[in-house]
Amino acid sequence: MHKIPLSKNGLKNVKNKAGIYRIYPCNGKKAVYVGTSKVLRHRLQSYYQKDDFSVNRTKEDLRPKACKVTYRYLNIKQARELEKQEKSKYKHNHR
């Protein structure tokens, strides 16, 4: 599991691979969101880029809180299975 700041500089080494990620607030050790992506780099970059929040309300809530991220490369099937197991733990996954 890799842990990095959720910033342009922090994400420069994230590869264009599938995997799972967890978002952490600046003032906490407990993750607030877990997600998967076929291309982790693109998904994680989307948390600090300008967005139309009417399309994705979760990002509107998460963006001000998001500070750190952990991620792990997995094939997408494995990542989604792990995400399913973990989703109930995180506030922003209940929409």
Residue pairs with C-beta under 8 A, 6 or more apart in sequence:
1 70
1 71
1 72
2 14
2 70
2 71
2 72
3 68
3 69
3 70
4 10
4 11
4 13
4 14
4 68
4 69
4 70
4 71
5 67
5 68
5 69
6 23
6 44
6 47
6 48
6 66
6 67
6 68
6 69
7 48
8 45
8 48
10 69
11 41
11 44
11 45
14 40
14 41
14 44
14 71
15 40
15 41
15 73
16 39
16 40
16 41
16 42
17 39
17 40
17 73
18 36
18 37
18 38
18 39
18 40
18 73
18 74
18 75
18 76
18 79
19 36
19 37
19 40
19 71
19 72
19 73
19 74
19 79
20 34
20 35
20 36
20 71
20 72
20 74
20 79
20 82
20 83
21 34
21 35
21 36
21 37
21 40
21 43
21 44
21 69
21 70
21 71
21 72
22 31
22 33
22 34
22 69
22 70
22 71
22 90
23 31
23 32
23 33
23 34
23 35
23 47
23 62
23 65
23 66
23 68
23 69
23 92
24 30
24 31
24 32
24 66
24 67
24 68
24 69
24 70
25 32
25 65
25 66
25 67
26 65
26 67
26 68
31 70
31 89
31 90
32 62
32 65
32 66
32 90
32 91
32 92
33 58
33 62
33 66
33 90
33 91
33 92
33 93
34 83
34 86
34 87
34 89
34 90
34 93
35 43
35 83
35 93
36 76
36 79
36 80
36 82
36 83
37 43
37 44
37 79
38 76
40 71
40 73
44 69
44 71
46 59
47 59
47 62
47 63
47 66
47 69
48 63
48 66
51 59
51 60
51 63
53 59
53 60
57 95
58 92
58 95
61 92
62 92
72 79
74 82
87 93
87 94
88 94
